[in-house]
Amino acid sequence: MTGWNLDTHHLRVLDRGLDEARRRAGDGAACRSGCFGCCLGPFPITQLDADRLRRGLEQLRASAPVQAERIGIRAEEAMVALREDFPGDWDSGLLDAGRDGELFSPLFQMVPCPALDLERGVCQLYDHRPVACRTYGFAVTVDDEPLTPCPLNYAGWPAERIEAVRVVLTIPTDVSPPPGQTVVAAALRPR
């Protein structure tokens, strides 16, 4: 297996684990269509994630060109908003190593993801979303790092109960993304 087939296989493995995390959360799961607080503010993504997003945008362009064009416009608007303090090379969209934490600055935290349709509160490239989007929200551990779940999930649950439903995800390592990280807006802006 090579290229996109391997990426697709890895995402299926990852998504099965995330389905289990959602199942274990049961009525403690607040994540659903229309809930998009986690879709605000830029975050680092791999080049493989960026390529997947661009591929999804091309597919959307073929089936819904107006929606795809709107994503491109929102991506350019987001990059303009990030321009002055972008922690890397704004033109290429590549982040400087070690400076990606600057993306979480209060300056940027309300910049919506370009793939987010704010009117409906849904991701228009959901099937092509980055791994970070897939793994956020539920009690999961990725690469031996327990991720903090969304504060809306598990409302009122004691920490012990949350830890009891935590799922350990193994992200396959036999696909190496091209070097460098970027942000969703840079991946989706028109070139």
C-alpha positions, -999 to +999 in steps of 0.1 A: +000+000+000+014+034-009+004+071-009-033+079-005-043+043-001-021+040+030-033+074+043-069+063+039-062+030+057-046+048+086-075+072+089-099+042+090-079+027+118-078+060+137-115+067+131-124+033+145-107+042+177-124+075+178-158+058+172-150+037+203-142+069+223-176+084+212-194+052+221-178+051+255-187+088+261-224+080+255-246+107+269-214+126+279-207+134+242-216+170+233-197+170+200-222+172+171-231+191+140-235+228+149-210+227+178-179+243+164-160+260+192-130+239+184-130+252+148-119+286+159-082+295+159-054+281+138-033+251+148-004+233+131-012+205+106+011+182+087+018+184+050-001+152+046-031+168+063-027+198+040-026+176+009-057+157+021-076+190+026-066+202-009-078+170-023-111+174-005-114+209-018-108+197-054-136+172-050-159+198-035-150+221-065-163+194-089-196+189-070-202+223-054-180+250-070-197+279-051-190+263-017-154+255-028-149+291-039-162+304-005-137+282+013-109+297-008-121+332+000-123+324+038-089+309+036-074+340+021-092+362+047-078+340+075-043+343+061-047+380+059-058+381+095-027+360+104-002+379+082+013+404+106+022+378+134+023+346+114+050+324+130+067+313+098+068+322+061+034+337+053+039+334+016+045+296+017+024+290+048+051+270+064+055+274+101+089+280+117+099+250+139+093+257+175+071+287+170+038+269+163+026+277+199+023+313+188-008+302+168-027+299+200-022+336+208-053+356+218-047+375+186-058+345+165-082+325+187-114+338+170-102+333+134-126+306+121-113+276+101-119+283+064-136+249+060-162+259+086-196+270+073-205+294+101-241+296+091-247+259+096-218+252+120-204+223+099-171+215+084-174+214+046-144+192+043-152+169+072-141+136+055-108+152+047-101+169+080-067+169+097-057+143+123-058+171+150-095+177+142-102+140+143-085+135+177-098+165+195-129+163+218-129+129+235-108+113+262-081+098+240-044+092+243-023+096+212+014+086+211+014+081+249+001+117+254-033+119+271-052+147+253-074+170+272-110+165+261-133+193+251-148+209+282-183+204+267-178+167+267-182+147+299-200+176+316-203+169+353-183+137+351-156+132+378-120+128+364-119+091+374-149+084+352-134+102+322-102+083+326-121+050+328-135+056+293-103+070+278-092+052+245-056+048+235-051+055+199-022+042+179-014+064+149+004+044+124+039+057+117+046+040+083+034+071+064+058+100+067+044+134+058+066+157+039+086+179+063+072+211+077+039+221+092+013+246+080-022+258+089-055+250+073-059+285+059-025+282+041-034+248+027-068+260+013-060+295+000-061+300-037-027+298-054 
